[in-house]
Amino acid sequence: MKHILLAEDDVDYASILKQYLEISG
């Protein structure tokens, strides 16, 4: 799974997962 967003240390995995799902359909 490739990350849509990359924060410095605080990675909001919930937001990343949400975007990933939206893009994946």
Secondary structure, 3 states (H helix, E strand, C coil): CCCCCCCCCCCCHHHHHHHHHHHHC
